[in-house]
Amino acid sequence: METVDVYRITDRLDDSTLEALVTRLESRGKHPRFTKMMDDYFDAMKIESAATVLDLGCGTGVAARRIARRTGFAGHITGIDVSPHLTAAAKHLASAEGFESVTEFRTGDSQALNLPDASFDAVVAHTLISHVQHPLAVLREIARVVKPEGVVGIFDGDYASLTFGSDDPLQGKIDDETIINAIVTNPRVMRQIPGLLRDAGFELSVSFSYVVADIGHADFWTSAIQSFRRLLPKAGAMTESVAQSWADTMFKRSEQGVFFGASNYYSFVARRH
Ligand SMILES: C[S@@+](CC[C@H](N)C(=O)[O-])C[C@H]1O[C@@H](n2cnc3c(N)ncnc32)[C@H](O)[C@@H]1O
């Protein structure tokens, strides 16, 4: 069976796998290291001053809710995701937090948006671009739907750098590559974004870079490893027993204080010509 990025096929996954994704995305979305990375580029975008915001690949609406609760925000946020299950979860979670009237969540493909030209002041793609088949198509669609002088924020992991420590470095390299292929489509896309932004008609304003590393004990990476027990077999990357055993080993290393897990993350803020 060929390995496929599970986050690219969320319109075709069964409900229990989608619930594992909801758990993972919500857990990651609450982690202070993740919220800090969001806030850095939202600050640079001055997103609270936007009247209309588009959140592409919104998943459960983590970014949309973060924007909605920013001081001074008085706009409206449209979230788009390819998965009806995830947009339903996003709607429910936004309502539960009192953001029903300022948010709407719809199903759609970011590579071919069913949205009018020049209709948004700001667009974010928060951990979407590494999952789509055609990243430039997404950026061209953003260029179409954002207003002239509108602002865009692209954030994602540089997943080619994702790595977990192992006693056996050669097996560790194999496992890293297996995991990367199961959870992303474009592990090196963040290295292409400056050029793709230019090609789509944007001018890069600022970028942020991070190494998110847990050394000794798992923390940020805990929810990822938990999700891998279910996602790696779904992706066709590992059998259930191999995925369980890999996750058990990671948590054992964490208990022993010898865990290592890391990935680089980047965000790019750009303006439409
Ligand atoms: C890693 S999740 C990120 C979700 C959310 N932005 C967050 O940070 O929690 C990637 C999301 O992109 C969605 N997705 C994948 N391909 C898509 C596409 N072509 N158009 C719209 N959404 C897509 C998936 O369904 C998934 O919710």
The ligand as a Gaussian input file, in Angstrom:
#p B3LYP/6-31G(d) Opt

LIG

0 1
 C       -2.715000      20.206000       9.617000
 S       -4.375000      20.636000       9.369000
 C       -4.416000      22.334000       9.932000
 C       -5.747000      22.749000      10.473000
 C       -5.765000      24.129000      11.153000
 N       -5.421000      25.199000      10.237000
 C       -4.848000      24.120000      12.341000
 O       -3.780000      24.725000      12.300000
 O       -5.202000      23.478000      13.340000
 C       -4.503000      20.816000       7.608000
 C       -5.940000      21.092000       7.185000
 O       -5.978000      21.350000       5.784000
 C       -7.145000      20.753000       5.258000
 N       -6.933000      20.596000       3.825000
 C       -6.112000      19.731000       3.187000
 N       -6.144000      19.946000       1.857000
 C       -7.006000      20.982000       1.649000
 C       -7.448000      21.694000       0.503000
 N       -7.013000      21.370000      -0.726000
 N       -8.323000      22.711000       0.668000
 C       -8.788000      23.040000       1.905000
 N       -8.396000      22.402000       3.034000
 C       -7.519000      21.399000       2.909000
 C       -7.310000      19.481000       6.045000
 O       -8.615000      18.983000       6.005000
 C       -6.866000      19.931000       7.432000
 O       -7.947000      20.389000       8.197000

